[in-house]
Amino acid sequence: MCSRKSIFWRFCGLICLLQFSVLTAQSKEDSLYNQAVIDVYDNPDKTIEFAQKYLKENSNNPKKQVQALLLISNSYASKRDYQKSLEYALKSKEIKISEDHKVLEMQILNKIAAQYHQLGVNDKALEVLDEADLVAINYQHQDSIRFLIGNNYAIRGFIYRDQLSCDIAIEYLNKAYQEFSSSEESPRSMANKSVTAYNIANCYVNLNQIESAKSHFLTAKQLAQQADANSLTSFAMKGLAEIYTLESQYEKAIQELILAEKLADKVGDLVLNRGIYQGLSANYLAIKDWENYHKFNVEFEKLSSQIKENERSTINTILDHFSQEMNEKKSKTRLYYFAILTGLISLFLGLFFWIFKRQKYFQSQLNSLKSQIKI
C-alpha cells in the first residue's frame, strides 16, 4: 500500500491518486496470479513463465516467493516432470516464513506429500501429511483452511487406494469432496472436485461398480468443464471411454478418446496422453483396425519409456534429499551427544573440585581440632 505519512492536507488528492494506482496494480497482480493458478492445468508453461517473473519481482517477500515456487512445482507436476516439481516444492520449504503464514506451510507440506505419493514413497508422504495435520489442528481459523484439509484427505485417499483398498480410499476421497464443496466456489475448487470425482470413479471401476463409476466420471467431466480445465476434462473423457470399452461400445469409446486427445494436445501431460493412446490402441484392436492400432500403440510405448525415465531421475533427487536429511540428523545427533558428554564431564569435574574443596576444608578443621587437643 502507499505511504500515509502525508503532512499537509493539500497533498490528500495526490495520495489518494497514488493509493488508487497501487491498489490497481495490486489488483492486476492478483488477477494475473489467479489466472496462473488456473493455467496450471491447461498451459503449465505459461504459468511457469509467470511464476519465474513473480519470483524475481518479489525477492524480498517470503510469502510471495513460496506462492511462486508452489506454482512452478504444480506446473511441472501437471507436465509430469516429477523431478523439477519436487525440486521446487522442497525449495519452498527452505524459505523462512512467519508464524502468521501457517496456511502457506500447510500448502507446502501437502504439495511435498503429493509428490512423494506420485513417486510411490507413500510412507514418507504419510509422514509429511501427519506434519500438515498438526499444523492444521493448531490453526485458529478452521473454516479458512477447509480447502487444504480437503487436499490432505484427497492425498490420503490416493495413498490408501494403493496401500489398503478402494473402499477405504473412497471414504477419504468423499471427505475431500465435501471439504472442497464447503470452500468458496471457484475454478480451483471445481477443478479439485473434478480430480476427486475422477479418482472415486476409478475406484468404482476397480470394484466393478460400473454405473457408479460412470456417474462419477460424468460429474468429473461436468466440473472440469465448469472450471474450464481442458486437461481435467480430457481425463474424465478418458475414464468414460474406459467404461464404454467395458460395455463393448468401442466406436463410442474411440470418439470420446479422439475428443480427449484434441483437448489434451496443448497441455503436455505425458500420463494423460499415454492413457489416451493406450485406450485408442486397445479399442482399434477390438474393431480390428490394425493401422490405427499400430499407430497409437507406438505412441503409447514411446510415452511409457519417457515417463519411466522421468521417474528414475526424480527418484535420484529423492535419494539425494534423503541422504542430506540423514547427514543433518547425524550432525544433530553428534552435537546432542557431544553436548551431553561435555555436560557430564563438566559435572564430574565440578563434583570432583567440590569434593576436593570440602576435603581440604575438613582437613583444615581436623588439624585445628588436633591442635586444640594438644594444648
ZADO-234697 format. One line per field, with one value per residue (C-alpha): y, x, z; residue number from 1. Coordinates in nm, 3 decimals. Example, Ala and Ser with C-alpha at 12.3 -4.5 7.8 and 13.67 -1.06 7.14 Angstrom:
<atoms>
Y = [-0.450;-0.106]
X = [1.230;1.367]
Z = [0.780;0.714]
k = [1;2]
</atoms>
This chain:
<atoms>
Y = [0.000;0.360;0.575;0.753;0.995;1.298;1.615;1.873;1.825;1.974;1.653;1.437;1.429;1.319;1.049;0.915;0.900;0.714;0.483;0.405;0.337;0.092;-0.081;-0.114;-0.257;-0.494;-0.598;-0.662;-0.870;-1.072;-1.124;-1.248;-1.477;-1.625;-1.683;-1.854;-2.091;-2.195;-2.220;-2.487;-2.747;-2.636;-2.414;-2.505;-2.344;-2.011;-2.049;-2.129;-1.819;-1.601;-1.762;-1.715;-1.345;-1.326;-1.485;-1.228;-0.932;-1.040;-1.141;-0.967;-1.115;-1.471;-1.533;-1.449;-1.642;-1.953;-1.895;-1.864;-2.179;-2.379;-2.255;-2.376;-2.707;-2.758;-2.672;-2.927;-3.182;-3.110;-3.177;-3.497;-3.371;-3.504;-3.424;-3.049;-3.048;-3.199;-2.977;-2.657;-2.793;-2.861;-2.515;-2.359;-2.541;-2.381;-2.029;-1.893;-1.775;-1.612;-1.776;-1.579;-1.781;-2.125;-2.166;-2.147;-2.405;-2.643;-2.583;-2.666;-2.985;-3.101;-3.042;-3.234;-3.520;-3.534;-3.556;-3.835;-4.025;-3.975;-4.145;-4.430;-4.317;-4.344;-4.384;-4.054;-3.897;-4.002;-3.868;-3.527;-3.535;-3.602;-3.299;-3.092;-3.224;-3.095;-2.750;-2.758;-2.872;-2.578;-2.325;-2.100;-2.022;-2.371;-2.250;-2.079;-2.399;-2.634;-2.647;-2.754;-3.012;-3.143;-3.173;-3.372;-3.611;-3.649;-3.740;-3.989;-4.137;-4.185;-4.349;-4.580;-4.686;-4.813;-4.950;-5.074;-5.086;-4.881;-4.897;-4.706;-4.474;-4.380;-4.288;-4.038;-3.909;-3.839;-3.646;-3.446;-3.375;-3.246;-3.016;-2.876;-2.823;-2.633;-2.395;-2.086;-2.192;-2.108;-2.263;-2.409;-2.576;-2.713;-2.844;-3.022;-3.169;-3.292;-3.464;-3.621;-3.742;-3.886;-4.086;-4.207;-4.326;-4.517;-4.689;-4.792;-4.936;-5.147;-5.257;-5.346;-5.099;-4.970;-4.748;-4.568;-4.524;-4.379;-4.138;-4.005;-3.975;-3.765;-3.549;-3.508;-3.405;-3.151;-2.992;-2.976;-2.802;-2.551;-2.486;-2.450;-2.707;-2.893;-3.145;-3.250;-3.271;-3.498;-3.720;-3.754;-3.833;-4.094;-4.251;-4.251;-4.413;-4.690;-4.751;-4.764;-5.016;-5.234;-5.213;-5.317;-4.978;-4.949;-4.687;-4.464;-4.505;-4.407;-4.092;-3.990;-4.050;-3.854;-3.554;-3.601;-3.607;-3.274;-3.110;-3.251;-3.155;-2.833;-2.949;-3.174;-3.417;-3.733;-3.962;-3.829;-3.869;-4.218;-4.319;-4.179;-4.360;-4.682;-4.654;-4.578;-4.868;-5.110;-5.001;-5.004;-5.352;-5.455;-5.345;-5.491;-5.158;-5.271;-4.950;-4.724;-4.986;-4.991;-4.610;-4.543;-4.840;-4.695;-4.361;-4.540;-4.727;-4.410;-4.214;-4.506;-4.505;-4.127;-4.141;-4.416;-4.209;-3.907;-4.121;-4.260;-3.907;-3.796;-4.097;-3.993;-3.649;-3.808;-4.027;-3.720;-3.540;-3.838;-3.855;-3.486;-3.535;-3.828;-3.631;-3.342;-3.582;-3.742;-3.398;-3.305;-3.639;-3.585;-3.236;-3.369;-3.640;-3.407;-3.160;-3.439;-3.565;-3.212;-3.158;-3.483;-3.406;-3.056;-3.201;-3.460;-3.201;-2.969;-3.250;-3.352;-2.992;-2.960;-3.286;-3.168;-2.833;-2.999;-3.248;-2.965;-2.778;-3.085;-3.149;-2.790;-2.829;-3.159;-3.006;-2.724;-2.969;-3.168;-2.859;-2.773;-3.124;-3.098;-2.781]
X = [0.000;0.111;0.262;0.030;0.293;0.146;0.164;-0.033;-0.396;-0.331;-0.148;-0.452;-0.566;-0.222;-0.201;-0.543;-0.440;-0.120;-0.318;-0.561;-0.271;-0.110;-0.441;-0.500;-0.151;-0.204;-0.541;-0.383;-0.107;-0.363;-0.567;-0.262;-0.170;-0.522;-0.517;-0.178;-0.327;-0.593;-0.339;-0.151;-0.385;-0.400;-0.099;0.168;0.449;0.266;0.227;0.597;0.690;0.464;0.582;0.952;0.887;0.670;0.955;1.211;0.980;0.909;1.258;1.202;0.858;0.882;0.509;0.502;0.824;0.661;0.349;0.563;0.765;0.447;0.303;0.614;0.601;0.235;0.306;0.585;0.361;0.100;0.369;0.462;0.814;0.829;1.196;1.154;0.820;0.972;1.278;1.069;0.842;1.146;1.285;0.963;1.013;1.357;1.213;1.158;0.801;0.646;0.406;0.126;0.170;0.070;-0.161;0.142;0.319;0.025;0.027;0.397;0.357;0.057;0.249;0.556;0.334;0.160;0.495;0.618;0.295;0.333;0.670;0.540;0.719;0.395;0.541;0.723;0.408;0.202;0.472;0.451;0.069;0.078;0.303;0.049;-0.230;-0.050;-0.025;-0.395;-0.514;-0.338;-0.466;-0.737;-0.940;-1.051;-1.310;-1.040;-0.841;-1.119;-0.965;-0.626;-0.787;-0.961;-0.624;-0.492;-0.788;-0.753;-0.383;-0.455;-0.728;-0.481;-0.231;-0.484;-0.607;-0.255;-0.178;-0.512;-0.831;-1.059;-1.334;-1.115;-0.991;-1.347;-1.422;-1.134;-1.199;-1.560;-1.439;-1.211;-1.501;-1.712;-1.432;-1.387;-1.764;-1.756;-1.492;-1.576;-1.679;-1.412;-1.249;-0.987;-1.242;-1.433;-1.109;-1.021;-1.370;-1.329;-0.999;-1.159;-1.466;-1.239;-1.042;-1.358;-1.478;-1.155;-1.203;-1.555;-1.410;-1.172;-1.467;-1.658;-1.937;-1.970;-2.277;-2.131;-1.808;-1.987;-2.183;-1.867;-1.681;-1.971;-1.958;-1.581;-1.631;-1.902;-1.695;-1.384;-1.579;-1.716;-1.360;-1.256;-0.980;-0.918;-0.674;-0.919;-1.198;-0.972;-0.906;-1.278;-1.344;-1.069;-1.244;-1.579;-1.413;-1.289;-1.648;-1.765;-1.489;-1.604;-1.955;-1.813;-1.910;-1.576;-1.672;-1.820;-1.504;-1.288;-1.496;-1.459;-1.083;-1.030;-1.206;-0.998;-0.679;-0.767;-0.831;-0.507;-0.296;-0.151;-0.129;0.175;0.061;0.254;0.042;-0.282;-0.156;-0.026;-0.367;-0.544;-0.307;-0.344;-0.723;-0.719;-0.486;-0.699;-1.026;-0.884;-0.754;-1.104;-1.253;-0.952;-0.830;-0.467;-0.323;-0.458;-0.384;-0.017;-0.001;-0.131;0.048;0.381;0.290;0.188;0.520;0.718;0.550;0.580;0.959;0.974;0.768;0.989;1.298;1.146;1.057;1.411;1.555;1.318;1.394;1.761;1.657;1.464;1.760;1.986;1.736;1.709;2.089;2.103;1.835;2.025;2.351;2.176;2.023;2.364;2.519;2.244;2.285;2.662;2.608;2.345;2.568;2.869;2.666;2.562;2.922;3.052;2.786;2.871;3.245;3.178;2.953;3.215;3.493;3.270;3.182;3.548;3.651;3.372;3.481;3.843;3.748;3.532;3.808;4.057;3.815;3.754;4.129;4.178;3.909;4.059;4.405;4.257;4.087;4.407;4.599;4.340;4.361;4.738;4.706]
Z = [0.000;-0.047;0.231;0.474;0.609;0.437;0.647;0.455;0.363;0.018;-0.072;0.005;-0.356;-0.475;-0.208;-0.295;-0.658;-0.569;-0.342;-0.621;-0.859;-0.618;-0.549;-0.922;-0.971;-0.679;-0.820;-1.159;-0.998;-0.801;-1.117;-1.308;-1.019;-1.003;-1.379;-1.348;-1.090;-1.343;-1.627;-1.430;-1.581;-1.942;-2.001;-1.743;-1.946;-1.931;-1.554;-1.513;-1.712;-1.495;-1.169;-1.253;-1.313;-0.999;-0.801;-0.918;-0.861;-0.503;-0.388;-0.052;0.012;0.156;0.122;-0.249;-0.308;-0.164;-0.375;-0.687;-0.610;-0.545;-0.874;-1.056;-0.869;-0.960;-1.322;-1.351;-1.181;-1.448;-1.709;-1.516;-1.466;-1.109;-1.059;-1.112;-0.930;-0.617;-0.651;-0.639;-0.364;-0.146;-0.228;-0.097;0.234;0.276;0.279;0.629;0.677;0.981;1.224;1.055;0.737;0.863;0.563;0.336;0.550;0.505;0.130;0.114;0.317;0.114;-0.208;-0.092;0.031;-0.308;-0.485;-0.261;-0.332;-0.707;-0.680;-0.466;-0.148;0.048;0.398;0.357;0.212;0.516;0.747;0.578;0.584;0.959;0.995;0.799;1.024;1.334;1.179;1.082;1.426;1.594;1.341;1.485;1.173;1.072;0.819;0.614;0.564;0.454;0.108;0.247;0.474;0.161;-0.012;0.283;0.271;-0.106;-0.092;0.187;-0.032;-0.317;-0.082;0.084;-0.260;-0.330;0.016;0.150;-0.056;-0.276;-0.011;0.235;-0.040;-0.139;0.222;0.231;-0.121;-0.029;0.276;0.045;-0.192;0.100;0.218;-0.134;-0.155;0.177;0.042;-0.158;-0.508;-0.760;-1.066;-0.832;-0.602;-0.903;-1.050;-0.726;-0.702;-1.058;-0.970;-0.663;-0.854;-1.124;-0.868;-0.695;-1.035;-1.090;-0.755;-0.857;-1.180;-0.969;-0.756;-1.076;-0.990;-1.344;-1.306;-1.004;-1.197;-1.500;-1.279;-1.116;-1.448;-1.579;-1.265;-1.309;-1.671;-1.585;-1.306;-1.525;-1.800;-1.546;-1.429;-1.794;-1.733;-2.057;-1.913;-1.640;-1.896;-2.101;-1.800;-1.735;-2.101;-2.094;-1.795;-1.972;-2.274;-2.045;-1.933;-2.294;-2.369;-2.080;-2.226;-2.570;-2.719;-2.896;-3.154;-2.885;-2.677;-2.978;-3.038;-2.674;-2.681;-3.004;-2.848;-2.532;-2.739;-2.903;-2.565;-2.421;-2.720;-2.573;-2.213;-2.242;-1.972;-2.052;-1.833;-1.980;-2.336;-2.260;-2.125;-2.430;-2.670;-2.474;-2.493;-2.863;-2.944;-2.738;-2.899;-3.252;-3.178;-3.068;-3.402;-3.591;-3.731;-3.747;-3.892;-3.619;-3.354;-3.455;-3.481;-3.128;-2.974;-3.090;-2.931;-2.611;-2.588;-2.659;-2.380;-2.138;-2.183;-2.137;-1.815;-1.671;-1.745;-1.569;-1.267;-1.244;-1.247;-0.974;-0.756;-0.771;-0.646;-0.358;-0.264;-0.260;-0.039;0.197;0.215;0.303;0.571;0.721;0.727;0.900;1.155;1.215;1.268;1.513;1.692;1.721;1.858;2.101;2.242;2.243;2.450;2.689;2.717;2.774;3.038;3.215;3.209;3.343;3.613;3.705;3.721;3.923;4.163;4.189;4.262;4.522;4.693;4.684;4.840;5.105;5.185;5.218;5.445;5.665;5.680;5.791;6.058;6.171;6.201;6.404;6.640;6.678;6.769;7.035;7.182;7.208;7.406]
k = [1;2;3;4;5;6;7;8;9;10;11;12;13;14;15;16;17;18;19;20;21;22;23;24;25;26;27;28;29;30;31;32;33;34;35;36;37;38;39;40;41;42;43;44;45;46;47;48;49;50;51;52;53;54;55;56;57;58;59;60;61;62;63;64;65;66;67;68;69;70;71;72;73;74;75;76;77;78;79;80;81;82;83;84;85;86;87;88;89;90;91;92;93;94;95;96;97;98;99;100;101;102;103;104;105;106;107;108;109;110;111;112;113;114;115;116;117;118;119;120;121;122;123;124;125;126;127;128;129;130;131;132;133;134;135;136;137;138;139;140;141;142;143;144;145;146;147;148;149;150;151;152;153;154;155;156;157;158;159;160;161;162;163;164;165;166;167;168;169;170;171;172;173;174;175;176;177;178;179;180;181;182;183;184;185;186;187;188;189;190;191;192;193;194;195;196;197;198;199;200;201;202;203;204;205;206;207;208;209;210;211;212;213;214;215;216;217;218;219;220;221;222;223;224;225;226;227;228;229;230;231;232;233;234;235;236;237;238;239;240;241;242;243;244;245;246;247;248;249;250;251;252;253;254;255;256;257;258;259;260;261;262;263;264;265;266;267;268;269;270;271;272;273;274;275;276;277;278;279;280;281;282;283;284;285;286;287;288;289;290;291;292;293;294;295;296;297;298;299;300;301;302;303;304;305;306;307;308;309;310;311;312;313;314;315;316;317;318;319;320;321;322;323;324;325;326;327;328;329;330;331;332;333;334;335;336;337;338;339;340;341;342;343;344;345;346;347;348;349;350;351;352;353;354;355;356;357;358;359;360;361;362;363;364;365;366;367;368;369;370;371;372;373;374;375]
</atoms>
